Structures are given as structure tokens and as C-alpha cells.
Amino acid sequence: MCEMIKKYEDEAKGLCDVIGHYIGEWFKNLLDIAENGWDTEKAENMENEIMNCNEVLYNFNKLDIAATSTHKYLNELGLI
């Protein structure tokens, strides 16, 4: 049982690491835009470009699948 939970935890951490990298990139770019004269359109375009890239969307989807699988597994064990 613990090995299966560890597997889901490791997968989720890996996915979160990738997503976190993109969130860091987004935040850095947002600060650059703020420091160089705020431009709402530029900020929105940058956000859409970074947060909607295929890798981010893929990892969010995989994270959702992992969460659903974990919930199902824990439910089958009667732990939730």
C-alpha cells in the first residue's frame, strides 16, 4: 500500500516541479513588465503564452489524472 501511495506522490512532485518552473518564469516576466512600465496587454499575452503552452497543459492534465487515481486508490482501501 505505501509503495503505491509513494508512486503517486513521486509522480505528483515531478509534475509540480515542471509546473513550478513555468510559474517561476511567468512571475519573473511579470516583474520585468511591471518594472519597465506596466502594460496589461503585454502581461496578458505573456501569461497566455507561458501558462497555455503544451507542456504546462500536459502536466496539469497528468496531475489531475494522478490526483483522481490516488483518490480512487485510497477510496478502494477504505481510507477516505
Rosetta constraint file for C-alpha pairs under 8 A:
AtomPair CA 1 CA 5 HARMONIC 6.48 0.50
AtomPair CA 2 CA 6 HARMONIC 6.01 0.50
AtomPair CA 3 CA 7 HARMONIC 6.15 0.50
AtomPair CA 4 CA 8 HARMONIC 6.49 0.50
AtomPair CA 5 CA 9 HARMONIC 6.14 0.50
AtomPair CA 5 CA 70 HARMONIC 7.24 0.50
AtomPair CA 6 CA 10 HARMONIC 5.99 0.50
AtomPair CA 7 CA 11 HARMONIC 6.19 0.50
AtomPair CA 8 CA 12 HARMONIC 6.10 0.50
AtomPair CA 8 CA 66 HARMONIC 6.42 0.50
AtomPair CA 8 CA 67 HARMONIC 7.95 0.50
AtomPair CA 8 CA 70 HARMONIC 6.47 0.50
AtomPair CA 9 CA 13 HARMONIC 6.14 0.50
AtomPair CA 10 CA 14 HARMONIC 6.23 0.50
AtomPair CA 11 CA 15 HARMONIC 6.27 0.50
AtomPair CA 11 CA 66 HARMONIC 7.44 0.50
AtomPair CA 12 CA 16 HARMONIC 6.03 0.50
AtomPair CA 12 CA 63 HARMONIC 5.99 0.50
AtomPair CA 12 CA 66 HARMONIC 6.77 0.50
AtomPair CA 12 CA 67 HARMONIC 7.89 0.50
AtomPair CA 13 CA 17 HARMONIC 6.09 0.50
AtomPair CA 14 CA 18 HARMONIC 6.60 0.50
AtomPair CA 15 CA 19 HARMONIC 6.32 0.50
AtomPair CA 15 CA 59 HARMONIC 5.65 0.50
AtomPair CA 15 CA 60 HARMONIC 7.54 0.50
AtomPair CA 15 CA 62 HARMONIC 7.44 0.50
AtomPair CA 15 CA 63 HARMONIC 6.30 0.50
AtomPair CA 16 CA 20 HARMONIC 5.74 0.50
AtomPair CA 16 CA 59 HARMONIC 7.85 0.50
AtomPair CA 16 CA 63 HARMONIC 7.74 0.50
AtomPair CA 17 CA 21 HARMONIC 6.23 0.50
AtomPair CA 18 CA 22 HARMONIC 6.75 0.50
AtomPair CA 18 CA 56 HARMONIC 7.51 0.50
AtomPair CA 18 CA 59 HARMONIC 7.31 0.50
AtomPair CA 19 CA 23 HARMONIC 6.29 0.50
AtomPair CA 19 CA 56 HARMONIC 5.93 0.50
AtomPair CA 19 CA 59 HARMONIC 6.80 0.50
AtomPair CA 19 CA 60 HARMONIC 7.44 0.50
AtomPair CA 20 CA 24 HARMONIC 6.07 0.50
AtomPair CA 21 CA 25 HARMONIC 6.30 0.50
AtomPair CA 22 CA 26 HARMONIC 6.07 0.50
AtomPair CA 22 CA 50 HARMONIC 6.71 0.50
AtomPair CA 22 CA 51 HARMONIC 7.08 0.50
AtomPair CA 22 CA 56 HARMONIC 7.26 0.50
AtomPair CA 23 CA 27 HARMONIC 6.10 0.50
AtomPair CA 23 CA 51 HARMONIC 7.62 0.50
AtomPair CA 24 CA 28 HARMONIC 6.13 0.50
AtomPair CA 25 CA 29 HARMONIC 6.19 0.50
AtomPair CA 25 CA 50 HARMONIC 7.86 0.50
AtomPair CA 26 CA 30 HARMONIC 6.03 0.50
AtomPair CA 26 CA 46 HARMONIC 7.50 0.50
AtomPair CA 26 CA 47 HARMONIC 6.43 0.50
AtomPair CA 26 CA 50 HARMONIC 6.49 0.50
AtomPair CA 26 CA 51 HARMONIC 7.66 0.50
AtomPair CA 27 CA 31 HARMONIC 6.19 0.50
AtomPair CA 28 CA 32 HARMONIC 6.32 0.50
AtomPair CA 29 CA 33 HARMONIC 6.22 0.50
AtomPair CA 29 CA 46 HARMONIC 7.67 0.50
AtomPair CA 30 CA 34 HARMONIC 6.21 0.50
AtomPair CA 30 CA 43 HARMONIC 6.39 0.50
AtomPair CA 31 CA 35 HARMONIC 6.07 0.50
AtomPair CA 32 CA 36 HARMONIC 6.18 0.50
AtomPair CA 33 CA 37 HARMONIC 6.38 0.50
AtomPair CA 33 CA 38 HARMONIC 5.68 0.50
AtomPair CA 33 CA 39 HARMONIC 6.80 0.50
AtomPair CA 33 CA 42 HARMONIC 7.68 0.50
AtomPair CA 33 CA 43 HARMONIC 6.80 0.50
AtomPair CA 34 CA 38 HARMONIC 4.70 0.50
AtomPair CA 34 CA 39 HARMONIC 7.62 0.50
AtomPair CA 39 CA 43 HARMONIC 6.20 0.50
AtomPair CA 40 CA 44 HARMONIC 6.10 0.50
AtomPair CA 41 CA 45 HARMONIC 6.07 0.50
AtomPair CA 42 CA 46 HARMONIC 6.06 0.50
AtomPair CA 43 CA 47 HARMONIC 6.09 0.50
AtomPair CA 44 CA 48 HARMONIC 6.12 0.50
AtomPair CA 45 CA 49 HARMONIC 6.09 0.50
AtomPair CA 46 CA 50 HARMONIC 6.17 0.50
AtomPair CA 47 CA 51 HARMONIC 5.70 0.50
AtomPair CA 47 CA 52 HARMONIC 7.78 0.50
AtomPair CA 48 CA 52 HARMONIC 5.41 0.50
AtomPair CA 48 CA 53 HARMONIC 7.87 0.50
AtomPair CA 49 CA 53 HARMONIC 6.06 0.50
AtomPair CA 50 CA 56 HARMONIC 7.85 0.50
AtomPair CA 51 CA 56 HARMONIC 6.16 0.50
AtomPair CA 51 CA 57 HARMONIC 7.52 0.50
AtomPair CA 52 CA 56 HARMONIC 6.41 0.50
AtomPair CA 52 CA 57 HARMONIC 6.12 0.50
AtomPair CA 53 CA 57 HARMONIC 6.36 0.50
AtomPair CA 54 CA 58 HARMONIC 5.86 0.50
AtomPair CA 55 CA 59 HARMONIC 6.11 0.50
AtomPair CA 56 CA 60 HARMONIC 6.11 0.50
AtomPair CA 57 CA 61 HARMONIC 6.11 0.50
AtomPair CA 58 CA 62 HARMONIC 6.18 0.50
AtomPair CA 59 CA 63 HARMONIC 5.97 0.50
AtomPair CA 60 CA 64 HARMONIC 6.22 0.50
AtomPair CA 61 CA 65 HARMONIC 6.29 0.50
AtomPair CA 62 CA 66 HARMONIC 6.09 0.50
AtomPair CA 63 CA 67 HARMONIC 6.10 0.50
AtomPair CA 64 CA 68 HARMONIC 6.17 0.50
AtomPair CA 65 CA 69 HARMONIC 6.08 0.50
AtomPair CA 66 CA 70 HARMONIC 6.03 0.50
AtomPair CA 67 CA 71 HARMONIC 6.10 0.50
AtomPair CA 68 CA 72 HARMONIC 6.12 0.50
AtomPair CA 69 CA 73 HARMONIC 6.07 0.50
AtomPair CA 70 CA 74 HARMONIC 6.10 0.50
AtomPair CA 71 CA 75 HARMONIC 6.00 0.50
AtomPair CA 71 CA 80 HARMONIC 7.93 0.50
AtomPair CA 72 CA 76 HARMONIC 6.14 0.50
AtomPair CA 73 CA 77 HARMONIC 6.40 0.50
AtomPair CA 74 CA 78 HARMONIC 6.30 0.50
AtomPair CA 74 CA 79 HARMONIC 5.30 0.50
AtomPair CA 74 CA 80 HARMONIC 6.07 0.50
AtomPair CA 75 CA 79 HARMONIC 5.74 0.50
AtomPair CA 75 CA 80 HARMONIC 5.09 0.50
